[in-house]
Amino acid sequence: MPEPLRHCEFRFYEELNDFLPPVQRKRTFEHRFAGTPSVKDRIEALGVPHTEVDLILVDEVSVDFAHLLRGGERVAVYPVFERFDLTGVTTLRPRPLRDPTFVLDVHLGRLARYLRLLGFDTRYRNDFDDTELVDISLAEHRIVLTRDTGLLKRSAVTHGAFLHETDPRRQLREVLDRFDLRSRITPFTRCARCNGLLAPIARDDALAEAPPGVARNEQFSRCRDCAQLYWPGSHLPKLSRRLSEVGVSLEVDSQEA
């Protein structure tokens, strides 16, 4: 005879509701299960990646992901609190990365370029597979950015974020806000192509390889990794307008390759 199903009540808060079907959003609902699964197992079975969760209350007591459900509980699930002090409760992931660096999945190339333009250390390649992304995240202590919930449900992932937006500029604003990065912006200090750091070079050295029409420029820099040459470009107004739409102000000269 099969074991009878048990049930508990779940309530998800804030942006965690985006992962749920409409009938379960912003309300308490009953969830049935067999055996005594972990609360993490049930949360992910309902569609919410564990990387998006930072606090679970079971009958008003904070618990970790390994807590077993036995039926009859009331479970409240809260999203990541990167910018808040949760001293005294059981937070569910390692300490937030206070000097955040990123690795992006293959669909986020334009976001990678924006993050690099603003000076953030961002690993990206258009042929990374999921295993490579996880390995890079763990080895280099990088936050995985993705729109793939399956990737974030991998148990090895400790720091990751699901991007709710689809437009790259809106994704940029989402990342800046979630990880409180606006005070860390250092525009045009990294290579938009390879992520290497830029270093100034002498004007005479730069002009030996720069294309015609840039001789009037006085400032040049080169990527330390791929040797790409940069100089103050004419596209700053357009780029500034694009980024101002998501609350980013550029106050330094643009760089153009």
N, C-alpha and C positions, 0 to 999 in steps of 0.2 A: 504493500500500500504506500503510495507516495506521501512524503512528508507534507503536512498542511502548510499553506502559505502564511507568512506573518506579514505584518504591515507596520509602518510608522508614518509620521507626518513630516513632510519637508517644506521648507520655505527658503527660497534663494533671494538674495538682495542685489540691488543696483544692476550693474551691467551683466551679472551672471544670468540674468533673465534672458539675455539675447541668445543663449544656447538652448533654451527650452522651447517646446512647442507653445503656441499662444495660450492654450487652455491651462497651462501650468505657470504662466508668468505672473509675478507680483501677487501671488496668493499662496495660501497653505493648501497642499494637496496630499492625498494619500498615495503611498508607494508600497507595493506588495513585493515580497521576496521570499526565497526559500533558504533554510539554514541560518547561519549566523555570519553573514558577510561583513567585511570591514566597511566603515563609512566611506572610505575612499572608493571602494569598488562600486558602491551604490551611486555615489556622486557622478562618477565617470559613466556608469551605465545610463544615467539620466542625460548625459551629453555634455557635461561640464568638465573641461580639462583640469587636472589637479594644480597646474601652474597658475591658474586664475583664482585659486582659493587660498585665503590666508587665515581664516578663522572659522571654526565649526563649534557651535554650541549644541550639545545634546542635553535636553531637559535643563537648559540654561547653564550648563557646565562646559567649559572649553575642553576639547579633546583633540587627540592627534589623528592622523589618517588611519592608524591601525585599530582604532576603537571598533569593537564588534557590536553590531546591532542585533538585538534579540526580539524586537517587536514591541510596539507600544510607545516608542520614543517620539519626542518632538525634536526635529533637527533643523537648525538655522545655519545657513551657509553664507559667508560674507566674502567679498572680493579682496584682492591684494591691496594692502595699505602701505605702499612704498613710502609715503610721506608722513605717517602717523606713528606715534609711540604706542605700542600695544603691550607694554610692560605689565606682567601679572596674568596674562592669558597665554594659552598654548598656540603660538603661531606655527604654521605648518611647513614652512620652507626655510632654507638657510637664510642668514641675515641678508637683507637687500644689498646689492652691489652698489656701494656709494660712489664708485668711480666707474660708471657703467660703460661697457663696451658691448658690441653687438655682432651677431652672425645672422644673416637674413636668408630666407629660403629663395628658391629660384625665381619666384614670381614677383619679387620686390626690388628689381633692379633700379627703378627710378627713385624709390625711397632711399636705397643705399647711396645713390649719388647725392641726394639732398643732405643726408646725414653727414657724409664726408665733406661736402661744401661748408657745413657748419662746424666742422672740426672734430666730429665724433669718430672714434676708432670703429670701423665697420667692415667686417669680413663679408664678402659676397662673391659668388661665382655662379654663372647660369647653368652649371652642371653639377652642383652639389646634390648628392642624394641625402635622404633623411639620416642615414647612419653617419655620414660625414658631418652633417650639421650638429648632431648630438655629440659626436666625438670632439669637434672643435669647441663647442660650448663648454664641455667638461674640462678639456685640457687647458683652455685659455680663459676660463671663467667669464664667458660671454653670455649675454642674454639672447635667447633665440626669439626672433620676431617672425611671425608667420600668420597665415590665414587658414592653416591646416590644423584642425583640432586633433586629428589622429596623431600628428607629430608631438603635440603638447601632452598627449596622454601617455607617451612613453615614460615608463617609470624612472629611467635614467635622467630625464630632464629635470633640473633643479630650478633654473631661472628661465622663464619664457613668458611671452605675452602674445595673446591673440589680438590681431588688428581688426577692429570692427569696421573701419572705413575701407573703401576700395580705391578712392582717388589718392594718388601719391602725396599730394600736398596736405590733404586732410589726415592721411596716415602720419605724416611728419608731425602735425600738431598733436595728434593722439599720443605719439611717443614722447614728445617734449613735455606734455602735461602729465602723463602717467609717471614718468621717471624724474619729474621736476628738473628739467635740464636747461631751462632758459638762461640761467646765470652762468652756465658752462659753455655757452656758444663762443667759439673762436673761429670766425669765418676765414676760409681760404688758407688754412694751415695744413690741410691734407690734400693729397691728390684724389680728384674725383674718379679717376680711372682705376687706380690700384690700391688706394688707401694709404700710401706712403706719406711720410712727413715732407713738407716743402721747406727748402732752404734758399735764402737769397744768393744770387750769383752776380758777378760783375757784369755791367752793361756791355762792355766790349766783348766779353766771352759769349754773352747771349746773342748779340747781333751777328756773330759769325754763323749762326744757324737759324736765326729767326727769319720768317718770311718777309718780303718787302712790305713796307707800309707801317712797320712797328718801330722804326728807328727813333721816332719822337719820344718813345717811352723811356723812362729813367729807371724803373723798377722791374726786375725780373727775378723769378725763382725757379727752382728745379726740384722735381721729386727725387728724393734720396734713393728710392727703390727702383723706379722704372726710367728715370732720367727725363721724364716729360718736362718740357719747358712751359712756363706760364708767364704772362705779363698782364698789366691792367687792360681790361677789355671793354668793348663798347656795349656789352650785353647786360651791364649792371642795372640800368633802369628797368629792363624787362624782368630780370630775375628778382629785383627788389619788389616790383609790383606783385609778382606771383607769390612771394613769400609773405608780403604784408597782408595778403588775404587770409593767412593762417596765423597772424600775429607775430611774425618774425621780422625784425628790423635789421637791415644790413647798413652798417655805418663805416665800412672800410671800402677801399678800392677793390673792384672785381678783379679776378684773374682769368685769363683766357689762354687756352692752349692753341 
